Amino acid sequence: MKVMVIVKATPNTEKGVMPSAEFIAEMTAFNEALVKAGVMVDGDGLRPSSFGKRVRLSGEKREVIDGPFPNTRELVAGYWIWEVKSIDEAVEWARRCPNPMPGEESELEIRPLVQPEDFGEALTPEILEREARMRETVERQRA
């Protein structure tokens, strides 16, 4: 199963405080362990919300909202995509993670990605075929 591990933002991440060299080395070692175990699919940090925008959609209306955004604890500072056998395995990896916000309390949220079978009959064979073609195209574009 694939999960997204969401690193919640803190006041320091929203201020753009960058980590120390020691912390980067520690997190790199953790990421290397994830890669070696075949768990890590992707991951990255995000710039503060002051660099971001939101697009609010309501019917045909589209509203662009400039950052920064309120409610820091609800924002995302980074993420990983992990391939694991179960949510419990993801929790075990998360427990091994260095505190992503040294000197601050931080939080990781683990959420399973939706799988094709979750859509039931709404995901027709034609749509599955289109999805497969899109994924192939994305992979070719990445290469």
Backbone as CSV, one residue per row, in Angstrom:
resi,resn,N_x,N_y,N_z,CA_x,CA_y,CA_z,C_x,C_y,C_z
1,MET,0.836,-1.174,0.000,0.000,0.000,0.000,0.882,1.238,0.000
2,LYS,0.382,2.278,-0.668,1.101,3.548,-0.645,0.457,4.461,0.378
3,VAL,1.316,5.193,1.092,0.837,6.185,2.043,1.566,7.500,1.797
4,MET,0.888,8.569,2.140,1.545,9.872,2.162,1.806,10.181,3.629
5,VAL,3.028,10.539,3.920,3.398,10.977,5.260,3.548,12.489,5.169
6,ILE,2.677,13.180,5.864,2.615,14.634,5.806,3.344,15.204,7.018
7,VAL,4.315,16.064,6.755,5.033,16.756,7.823,4.306,18.069,8.037
8,LYS,3.719,18.235,9.223,2.955,19.444,9.511,3.891,20.628,9.705
9,ALA,3.418,21.791,9.297,4.191,23.030,9.436,4.220,23.486,10.888
10,THR,5.189,24.328,11.179,5.331,24.953,12.501,5.602,26.437,12.280
11,PRO,5.582,27.213,13.341,5.930,28.635,13.168,7.293,28.831,12.497
12,ASN,8.277,28.001,12.839,9.602,28.155,12.225,9.608,27.816,10.738
13,THR,8.866,26.779,10.327,8.840,26.476,8.893,8.143,27.590,8.132
14,GLU,7.131,28.186,8.736,6.426,29.287,8.082,7.291,30.547,8.018
15,LYS,8.270,30.663,8.918,9.222,31.790,8.865,10.355,31.504,7.886
16,GLY,10.433,30.283,7.381,11.492,29.918,6.449,12.799,29.572,7.126
17,VAL,12.756,29.237,8.430,13.968,28.853,9.155,14.492,27.550,8.561
18,MET,15.738,27.577,8.112,16.336,26.385,7.492,17.061,25.545,8.546
19,PRO,17.096,24.233,8.341,17.727,23.342,9.326,19.254,23.433,9.292
20,SER,19.848,22.930,10.350,21.312,22.899,10.453,21.891,21.788,9.585
21,ALA,23.187,21.866,9.355,23.883,20.818,8.599,23.777,19.476,9.321
22,GLU,23.842,19.499,10.641,23.737,18.260,11.420,22.368,17.610,11.220
23,PHE,21.326,18.443,11.240,19.987,17.904,11.049,19.829,17.338,9.637
24,ILE,20.331,18.057,8.646,20.224,17.581,7.262,20.921,16.227,7.118
25,ALA,22.066,16.069,7.764,22.777,14.786,7.724,21.948,13.682,8.381
26,GLU,21.314,13.999,9.513,20.492,13.016,10.220,19.275,12.607,9.381
27,MET,18.619,13.587,8.766,17.443,13.277,7.945,17.858,12.537,6.676
28,THR,19.012,12.870,6.128,19.510,12.158,4.940,19.752,10.688,5.271
29,ALA,20.300,10.420,6.444,20.532,9.028,6.862,19.197,8.276,6.979
30,PHE,18.176,8.943,7.530,16.855,8.326,7.629,16.294,8.045,6.236
31,ASN,16.396,9.013,5.343,15.899,8.820,3.966,16.653,7.696,3.264
32,GLU,17.961,7.607,3.499,18.748,6.510,2.906,18.249,5.166,3.411
33,ALA,17.882,5.077,4.696,17.347,3.823,5.244,16.011,3.483,4.576
34,LEU,15.178,4.501,4.349,13.902,4.279,3.659,14.138,3.748,2.244
35,VAL,15.085,4.359,1.529,15.390,3.942,0.158,15.942,2.520,0.149
36,LYS,16.885,2.237,1.039,17.502,0.899,1.100,16.455,-0.181,1.378
37,ALA,15.448,0.156,2.192,14.388,-0.805,2.525,13.327,-0.892,1.429
38,GLY,13.442,-0.059,0.384,12.454,-0.065,-0.688,11.141,0.593,-0.307
39,VAL,11.166,1.464,0.701,9.953,2.107,1.208,9.703,3.457,0.530
40,MET,10.750,4.237,0.366,10.569,5.606,-0.118,10.333,5.648,-1.620
41,VAL,9.232,6.291,-2.011,8.892,6.492,-3.407,9.237,7.919,-3.808
42,ASP,8.933,8.868,-2.917,9.159,10.280,-3.205,9.113,11.040,-1.887
43,GLY,9.584,12.248,-1.912,9.493,13.094,-0.728,10.216,14.398,-0.943
44,ASP,9.747,15.418,-0.250,10.382,16.728,-0.367,9.829,17.656,0.694
45,GLY,10.534,18.762,0.881,10.059,19.819,1.753,9.373,20.892,0.923
46,LEU,8.552,21.681,1.575,7.833,22.750,0.897,8.265,24.105,1.447
47,ARG,8.253,25.094,0.596,8.555,26.450,1.020,7.397,26.961,1.878
48,PRO,7.617,28.001,2.668,6.539,28.546,3.506,5.321,28.943,2.670
49,SER,4.170,28.968,3.313,2.926,29.267,2.601,2.911,30.686,2.034
50,SER,3.798,31.556,2.497,3.869,32.911,1.938,4.280,32.869,0.461
51,PHE,4.879,31.771,0.011,5.254,31.601,-1.394,4.133,30.946,-2.202
52,GLY,3.076,30.508,-1.520,2.041,29.728,-2.182,0.805,30.512,-2.559
53,LYS,-0.060,29.837,-3.233,-1.362,30.356,-3.622,-2.374,29.234,-3.454
54,ARG,-3.602,29.633,-3.227,-4.711,28.694,-3.209,-5.692,29.107,-4.290
55,VAL,-6.338,28.135,-4.875,-7.396,28.413,-5.833,-8.672,27.811,-5.246
56,ARG,-9.592,28.679,-4.896,-10.880,28.253,-4.333,-11.866,28.108,-5.488
57,LEU,-12.489,26.925,-5.590,-13.429,26.628,-6.662,-14.827,26.494,-6.083
58,SER,-15.764,27.216,-6.663,-17.154,27.135,-6.250,-18.011,27.253,-7.499
59,GLY,-18.599,26.130,-7.915,-19.326,26.132,-9.178,-18.387,26.529,-10.302
60,GLU,-18.728,27.562,-11.053,-17.874,28.049,-12.136,-16.881,29.111,-11.662
61,LYS,-17.012,29.568,-10.439,-16.169,30.646,-9.907,-14.810,30.105,-9.446
62,ARG,-13.752,30.855,-9.753,-12.396,30.516,-9.330,-11.795,31.742,-8.657
63,GLU,-11.359,31.590,-7.416,-10.770,32.689,-6.662,-9.347,32.306,-6.271
64,VAL,-8.381,33.161,-6.603,-6.984,32.921,-6.248,-6.692,33.682,-4.963
65,ILE,-6.124,32.960,-3.992,-5.801,33.535,-2.685,-4.298,33.427,-2.498
66,ASP,-3.654,34.563,-2.239,-2.215,34.583,-2.008,-1.902,34.190,-0.572
67,GLY,-0.779,33.453,-0.387,-0.287,33.150,0.949,0.320,34.398,1.551
68,PRO,0.664,34.404,2.807,0.656,33.245,3.716,-0.761,32.909,4.179
69,PHE,-0.902,31.674,4.620,-2.190,31.185,5.065,-2.195,31.044,6.584
70,PRO,-3.346,31.258,7.215,-3.436,31.128,8.673,-3.423,29.661,9.099
71,ASN,-3.547,29.449,10.389,-3.633,28.093,10.963,-2.412,27.250,10.613
72,THR,-1.265,27.714,11.056,0.009,27.048,10.767,-0.055,25.545,10.980
73,ARG,-0.660,25.077,12.057,-0.678,23.641,12.365,-1.454,22.829,11.333
74,GLU,-2.232,23.478,10.501,-2.974,22.777,9.460,-2.230,22.771,8.133
75,LEU,-1.112,23.465,8.060,-0.345,23.553,6.820,0.641,22.390,6.712
76,VAL,1.146,22.182,5.512,2.089,21.099,5.246,3.465,21.707,4.973
77,ALA,4.489,21.183,5.657,5.862,21.655,5.461,6.664,20.709,4.575
78,GLY,6.196,19.489,4.416,6.890,18.511,3.595,6.091,17.219,3.534
79,TYR,6.601,16.276,2.767,5.880,15.008,2.590,6.832,13.912,2.145
80,TRP,6.386,12.696,2.330,6.976,11.511,1.708,5.838,10.703,1.108
81,ILE,6.149,9.945,0.095,5.273,8.869,-0.377,6.042,7.588,-0.094
82,TRP,5.432,6.717,0.690,6.059,5.454,1.066,5.232,4.293,0.537
83,GLU,5.911,3.239,0.136,5.275,1.971,-0.238,5.542,1.012,0.913
84,VAL,4.486,0.631,1.628,4.614,-0.211,2.819,3.613,-1.362,2.753
85,LYS,3.813,-2.348,3.607,2.897,-3.491,3.645,1.603,-3.146,4.379
86,SER,1.694,-2.197,5.327,0.518,-1.853,6.132,0.718,-0.472,6.754
87,ILE,-0.356,0.078,7.261,-0.273,1.355,7.969,0.606,1.201,9.214
88,ASP,0.581,0.028,9.818,1.419,-0.215,10.993,2.907,-0.131,10.652
89,GLU,3.282,-0.633,9.468,4.680,-0.509,9.056,5.040,0.963,8.870
90,ALA,4.131,1.739,8.301,4.381,3.174,8.139,4.561,3.847,9.499
91,VAL,3.758,3.468,10.465,3.883,4.026,11.816,5.255,3.690,12.395
92,GLU,5.709,2.459,12.191,7.027,2.075,12.714,8.142,2.908,12.082
93,TRP,8.053,3.145,10.777,9.047,4.008,10.132,8.961,5.428,10.680
94,ALA,7.750,5.931,10.841,7.570,7.295,11.355,8.154,7.437,12.760
95,ARG,8.046,6.399,13.550,8.604,6.441,14.915,10.127,6.540,14.892
96,ARG,10.744,6.065,13.808,12.208,6.120,13.674,12.690,7.459,13.118
97,CYS,11.769,8.263,12.631,12.113,9.521,11.965,12.710,10.521,12.954
98,PRO,13.785,11.198,12.560,14.269,12.294,13.395,13.176,13.359,13.487
99,ASN,13.130,14.069,14.591,12.143,15.143,14.715,12.370,16.128,13.573
100,PRO,11.405,16.264,12.646,11.627,17.132,11.502,11.713,18.619,11.858
101,MET,11.349,18.968,13.073,11.397,20.357,13.521,12.219,20.439,14.809
102,PRO,13.536,20.334,14.701,14.365,20.348,15.907,14.045,21.561,16.790
103,GLY,13.888,21.289,18.079,13.590,22.350,19.034,12.109,22.696,19.109
104,GLU,11.302,22.096,18.275,9.863,22.338,18.294,9.133,20.999,18.350
105,GLU,7.908,21.039,18.816,7.056,19.866,18.726,6.607,19.750,17.275
106,SER,6.657,18.556,16.735,6.240,18.386,15.348,5.319,17.180,15.231
107,GLU,4.710,17.079,14.072,3.720,16.034,13.874,3.808,15.499,12.456
108,LEU,3.721,14.173,12.340,3.627,13.500,11.050,2.223,12.905,10.953
109,GLU,1.590,13.098,9.823,0.276,12.508,9.575,0.448,11.475,8.468
110,ILE,-0.076,10.271,8.675,0.053,9.182,7.710,-1.325,8.905,7.124
111,ARG,-1.422,9.007,5.795,-2.698,8.802,5.128,-2.514,7.852,3.948
112,PRO,-3.288,6.762,3.905,-3.225,5.860,2.753,-3.711,6.562,1.490
113,LEU,-3.064,6.257,0.364,-3.525,6.763,-0.922,-4.721,5.932,-1.365
114,VAL,-5.623,6.562,-2.077,-6.783,5.861,-2.612,-6.296,4.868,-3.658
115,GLN,-6.853,3.674,-3.634,-6.516,2.627,-4.588,-7.646,2.497,-5.602
116,PRO,-7.354,2.012,-6.814,-8.411,1.890,-7.831,-9.653,1.151,-7.332
117,GLU,-9.459,0.096,-6.576,-10.610,-0.686,-6.103,-11.512,0.105,-5.158
118,ASP,-10.994,1.191,-4.577,-11.810,2.021,-3.686,-12.946,2.718,-4.432
119,PHE,-12.823,2.878,-5.751,-13.834,3.566,-6.540,-14.988,2.666,-6.966
120,GLY,-14.825,1.354,-6.800,-15.892,0.424,-7.156,-16.228,0.471,-8.639
121,GLU,-17.526,0.376,-8.942,-17.985,0.318,-10.333,-17.793,1.628,-11.086
122,ALA,-17.580,2.738,-10.384,-17.394,4.031,-11.055,-16.126,4.034,-11.904
123,LEU,-15.182,3.175,-11.561,-13.934,3.094,-12.314,-14.089,2.007,-13.378
124,THR,-14.553,2.422,-14.538,-14.845,1.483,-15.632,-13.552,0.987,-16.275
125,PRO,-13.615,-0.108,-17.023,-12.430,-0.595,-17.731,-11.840,0.477,-18.663
126,GLU,-12.690,1.277,-19.297,-12.203,2.339,-20.183,-11.386,3.373,-19.395
127,ILE,-11.883,3.760,-18.250,-11.154,4.744,-17.426,-9.864,4.133,-16.900
128,LEU,-9.897,2.867,-16.498,-8.671,2.196,-16.048,-7.620,2.202,-17.150
129,GLU,-8.056,1.949,-18.392,-7.136,1.951,-19.526,-6.556,3.352,-19.743
130,ARG,-7.385,4.372,-19.664,-6.911,5.755,-19.813,-5.917,6.112,-18.712
131,GLU,-6.215,5.702,-17.491,-5.314,5.951,-16.361,-3.959,5.284,-16.594
132,ALA,-3.989,4.050,-17.077,-2.742,3.321,-17.340,-1.912,4.046,-18.398
133,ARG,-2.573,4.530,-19.462,-1.854,5.276,-20.507,-1.234,6.552,-19.942
134,MET,-1.986,7.258,-19.091,-1.446,8.494,-18.497,-0.221,8.195,-17.631
135,ARG,-0.302,7.141,-16.842,0.840,6.776,-15.983,2.066,6.424,-16.815
136,GLU,1.854,5.696,-17.920,2.954,5.357,-18.818,3.577,6.633,-19.407
137,THR,2.730,7.564,-19.805,3.222,8.828,-20.363,4.036,9.585,-19.328
138,VAL,3.548,9.657,-18.115,4.279,10.345,-17.046,5.645,9.692,-16.831
139,GLU,5.679,8.375,-16.791,6.953,7.672,-16.597,7.926,7.950,-17.738
140,ARG,7.438,7.962,-18.975,8.294,8.280,-20.122,8.810,9.710,-20.032
141,GLN,7.979,10.635,-19.620,8.382,12.029,-19.507,9.434,12.226,-18.426
142,ARG,9.388,11.414,-17.391,10.356,11.502,-16.294,11.726,10.956,-16.695
143,ALA,11.721,10.005,-17.623,12.971,9.315,-18.005,13.890,10.209,-18.807
